[in-house]
């Protein structure tokens, strides 16, 4: 059980609630967020009088759910939040937002070529890893700040917003100086210190679902960002690990309409990581839009067979252009545009 205090509440009001809980046989834990104060009831030994708590001064509401969605929870009348991508595009509007680019920034020519190609095809943002989390320590880990500089150059040349991953707390401010959107990857969805750190930035956060995370864990990870005051969160379904062998991950698209029911946050789908197979990217992209996704994030490389990482799931520029053309009638049938 949690007691949500009014933003105008003082320490005296909070202490009064703590005392009330003590009188009811419960211990209390006070959580001071940037935008609100929350009092959690712990070790409840007796029956808590919810009505008495709700009547206390400066109490906003009392929630009995063990893991409530305080920042992103959806009421029937709520609409999906619209999160800006740079200054010219957004995710969560009637128009789908497609983010595209290579898994990793490799060279100046590579990133500029792919940026120009995805911009021409209709992408609204460029993805590309400057810091790369890899399963093996003996594979390419990214160019670091030099890669960020190349992404900034691509933005200058094309006007595309930049989406790139931040992996460590000490890199957050560095990446935020270059990127328009801070991506938290699947491996770091449960890195709660990192989530809190990006929550303190005034930059949108693209949060990927952990490859073994439940829906509740995914949404609560977003709460870690939002409780710090940053409500510009974009969720991303990128597949979960199952016993299947013919795909890299199993793309759990049922999570998309369920998030639309539970949360106000926009959600996009990553069909590249979600399948690991180039030939599956287009059909799963279509399925994602049909079930209500607000956009996609797709890996595109000028020469996929020569990519330094994840070439098998990357589209060539002409394949991406064809994908965008094939998405248009599906988006229109769903009342959206590309």
C-alpha positions in Angstrom: 0.0 0.0 0.0 1.2 3.5 -0.8 0.0 6.9 0.1 0.5 9.6 -2.5 1.0 13.0 -1.0 -0.1 16.3 -2.7 2.8 18.2 -4.4 2.0 21.0 -2.0 2.5 18.8 1.1 5.1 19.6 3.7 7.2 17.5 6.0 4.6 18.0 8.7 1.9 16.5 6.5 4.1 13.5 5.7 5.0 13.0 9.3 1.3 13.0 10.2 0.7 10.1 7.7 3.7 8.2 9.1 2.2 8.6 12.6 -1.2 7.4 11.3 0.3 4.3 9.8 2.2 3.7 13.1 -1.1 3.9 15.0 -2.5 1.3 12.6 0.3 -1.1 13.3 2.4 -0.5 10.1 5.9 0.8 9.5 6.4 3.5 6.9 9.0 4.3 4.3 9.1 7.8 2.8 10.1 8.2 -0.8 10.9 11.8 -1.8 10.7 12.1 -5.6 11.4 15.2 -7.6 7.7 15.8 -8.2 5.9 14.0 -5.4 6.2 12.4 -2.0 5.1 8.8 -1.4 4.7 7.0 1.9 4.8 3.2 1.6 3.2 1.0 4.3 5.4 -1.8 5.5 4.9 -4.8 7.8 1.2 -4.2 8.1 0.2 -6.1 11.2 -3.4 -5.0 11.5 -6.1 -3.6 9.3 -5.2 -0.3 7.7 -8.0 2.3 7.7 -7.8 3.5 4.1 -10.6 6.1 4.5 -8.8 7.6 7.5 -5.6 7.9 5.4 -7.5 9.4 2.5 -9.0 12.0 4.8 -5.6 13.2 6.2 -4.4 16.7 5.1 -2.6 16.8 1.8 -3.1 13.2 0.9 -3.8 12.9 -2.8 -4.8 9.2 -3.0 -4.1 5.8 -1.4 -3.2 2.9 -3.7 -3.5 -0.7 -2.5 -1.7 -2.3 -5.4 1.7 -3.7 -4.4 3.4 -2.3 -7.5 1.4 0.7 -8.7 2.2 2.7 -11.9 2.2 6.1 -10.4 3.8 8.1 -13.3 2.7 6.1 -16.4 -0.6 4.5 -15.4 -3.4 4.9 -17.8 -7.0 5.9 -17.1 -9.8 5.3 -19.6 -9.8 8.9 -20.7 -6.1 9.2 -21.1 -4.2 9.5 -24.4 -0.8 8.2 -25.3 1.9 10.7 -24.5 3.7 12.3 -27.4 7.5 12.3 -26.9 9.6 14.7 -29.1 12.5 13.4 -31.2 14.6 16.5 -31.6 12.7 19.5 -32.8 10.9 18.2 -35.9 9.4 14.8 -35.1 7.8 12.8 -32.3 6.7 9.3 -31.1 3.2 8.8 -30.0 1.3 11.0 -32.5 -1.0 9.9 -35.3 2.1 9.8 -37.5 4.3 6.7 -37.0 7.9 7.4 -36.0 10.5 5.2 -37.7 14.1 5.3 -36.4 16.7 3.6 -38.6 20.4 3.3 -38.9 23.3 0.9 -38.3 23.9 -1.2 -35.2 27.3 0.5 -34.7 28.9 3.7 -36.0 31.9 2.4 -38.0 33.2 5.3 -40.1 32.3 8.8 -41.4 31.3 7.6 -44.8 29.2 4.7 -43.5 27.2 6.8 -41.1 26.7 9.7 -43.5 25.6 7.4 -46.3 23.1 5.5 -44.2 21.8 8.7 -42.6 21.1 10.2 -46.1 19.4 7.0 -47.2 17.1 6.5 -44.3 16.2 10.3 -44.3 15.2 10.0 -48.0 13.1 6.9 -47.2 11.1 8.7 -44.5 12.9 7.9 -41.2 12.5 10.6 -38.5 15.6 9.7 -36.5 19.0 8.0 -36.9 20.1 5.2 -34.6 23.7 4.1 -34.2 25.9 2.8 -31.4 28.9 4.7 -30.3 29.2 2.5 -27.2 28.3 -1.1 -28.0 27.4 -3.8 -25.4 28.5 -7.1 -26.8 28.2 -10.6 -25.6 31.9 -11.3 -26.2 34.6 -9.0 -24.8 36.7 -9.7 -27.9 34.3 -8.1 -30.4 34.0 -4.4 -31.5 32.8 -2.3 -28.6 32.2 1.0 -30.4 34.3 4.2 -31.1 33.0 6.0 -27.9 33.1 9.8 -28.1 34.5 9.7 -31.7 31.4 7.8 -32.7 29.2 10.4 -31.0 30.9 13.1 -33.0 30.2 11.3 -36.2 26.5 11.0 -35.2 26.4 14.7 -34.5 27.9 15.3 -37.9 25.2 13.2 -39.5 22.5 15.2 -37.7 24.0 18.4 -39.0 24.0 17.1 -42.6 20.5 15.5 -42.5 18.5 17.1 -39.7 17.7 13.7 -38.3 17.4 13.3 -34.5 20.1 11.1 -33.0 19.3 8.0 -30.9 22.2 6.2 -29.2 22.8 4.0 -26.3 24.3 4.9 -23.0 25.6 2.0 -21.0 27.2 3.5 -17.8 26.2 6.2 -15.3 29.5 8.0 -15.8 28.7 8.3 -19.6 25.3 9.8 -19.3 26.3 13.5 -19.4 28.7 12.8 -22.2 26.1 11.0 -24.4 23.5 13.6 -23.5 25.7 16.4 -25.0 25.5 14.7 -28.4 22.3 12.7 -28.5 18.7 13.8 -28.9 17.4 10.6 -27.3 19.2 8.4 -24.7 18.7 4.7 -25.3 18.8 2.2 -22.4 19.4 -1.2 -23.9 17.9 -4.6 -23.1 20.9 -5.5 -20.9 20.5 -2.4 -18.8 16.8 -2.3 -18.3 17.3 -3.4 -14.7 20.3 -1.2 -14.1 18.3 1.0 -11.7 21.1 3.5 -11.0 21.4 4.1 -14.7 17.7 4.5 -15.1 17.6 7.1 -12.3 20.6 8.9 -13.9 18.9 9.3 -17.3 15.8 10.3 -15.5 17.7 13.4 -14.3 18.4 14.5 -17.8 16.2 16.7 -19.9 16.4 14.3 -22.8 13.9 11.7 -24.1 14.7 8.1 -23.0 14.2 5.1 -25.3 13.9 2.1 -22.9 14.2 -1.4 -24.4 12.6 -4.3 -22.7 15.0 -6.7 -21.0 15.2 -10.0 -22.9 13.7 -11.9 -19.9 11.7 -9.1 -18.4 8.0 -9.5 -17.6 5.6 -6.7 -18.6 5.3 -5.5 -15.0 9.1 -5.3 -14.7 9.3 -3.4 -18.0 6.8 -0.8 -16.9 8.3 -0.4 -13.4 11.7 0.2 -15.0 10.1 3.2 -16.8 8.8 4.4 -13.4 12.5 4.6 -12.3 13.1 7.1 -15.0 9.9 9.0 -14.5 10.1 9.3 -10.7 13.2 11.5 -11.3 11.0 14.0 -13.2 11.7 12.9 -16.8 8.4 11.8 -18.3 9.7 11.7 -21.9 10.0 7.9 -22.0 9.5 5.7 -25.1 9.1 2.0 -24.5 10.6 -0.5 -27.0 9.7 -4.1 -27.4 12.7 -5.9 -28.8 11.9 -9.6 -28.2 12.5 -12.0 -25.4 14.6 -15.1 -25.1 12.8 -18.4 -25.5 13.7 -21.9 -26.4 13.2 -21.2 -30.2 16.3 -21.5 -32.4 15.1 -20.2 -35.7 15.0 -16.6 -34.5 17.4 -14.7 -32.3 14.6 -13.6 -30.0 10.8 -14.2 -29.9 9.1 -10.9 -30.8 6.2 -10.7 -28.2 3.9 -8.3 -30.0 1.0 -9.0 -27.6 2.8 -6.6 -25.2 2.0 -3.6 -27.5 -1.8 -3.5 -27.1 -1.4 -4.5 -23.4 0.8 -1.5 -22.8 -1.7 0.6 -24.6 -4.2 -0.6 -22.0 -2.1 -0.1 -18.9 0.2 2.9 -19.7 0.2 6.3 -21.3 3.8 5.8 -22.7 4.3 5.4 -26.4 5.8 2.0 -27.5 7.8 1.2 -30.6 9.0 -2.2 -31.8 12.5 -3.4 -32.8 12.0 -6.1 -35.5 15.7 -6.4 -36.1 16.7 -7.6 -32.6 13.3 -9.1 -32.2 14.1 -11.7 -34.9 17.8 -11.5 -35.8 16.8 -12.4 -39.4 16.8 -9.9 -42.3 13.9 -11.6 -44.1 11.7 -11.4 -41.0 12.1 -7.7 -40.4 9.6 -6.5 -43.0 6.7 -8.9 -42.0 7.2 -8.3 -38.3 7.3 -4.5 -38.9 3.9 -4.7 -40.6 2.5 -6.8 -37.7 3.9 -4.3 -35.2 2.1 -1.4 -36.9 -1.1 -3.5 -37.3 -1.3 -4.2 -33.5 -0.8 -0.6 -32.5 2.9 0.2 -32.2 3.7 4.0 -32.4 6.8 3.3 -34.5 9.8 1.1 -35.3 13.5 1.1 -34.8 15.2 -0.8 -37.7 18.8 -1.6 -38.4 20.0 -0.4 -41.8 23.5 -0.7 -43.1 25.0 0.4 -46.5 26.5 -3.1 -47.0 25.0 -5.5 -44.4 27.3 -8.4 -45.2 30.3 -6.2 -44.3 28.8 -4.8 -41.1 31.0 -4.9 -38.0 28.0 -6.1 -35.9 24.5 -7.5 -36.5 24.8 -7.6 -40.3 22.4 -10.6 -40.5 19.5 -8.6 -39.2 20.3 -5.3 -41.0 18.4 -4.1 -44.1 20.2 -2.5 -47.1 19.0 1.0 -47.9 16.9 -0.2 -50.9 15.2 -2.8 -48.7 14.4 -0.2 -46.0 12.9 2.1 -48.7 10.7 -0.8 -49.8 9.7 -1.5 -46.2 8.6 2.1 -45.7 6.5 2.0 -48.9 4.8 -1.3 -47.8 4.1 0.2 -44.3 2.0 3.1 -45.7 -1.2 1.2 -46.6 -1.1 -0.7 -43.2 -0.7 2.6 -41.3 -3.5 4.2 -43.3 -5.8 1.2 -42.5 -5.0 1.8 -38.8 -5.8 5.5 -39.1 -2.2 6.6 -39.0 0.4 8.0 -41.4 4.1 7.2 -42.1 
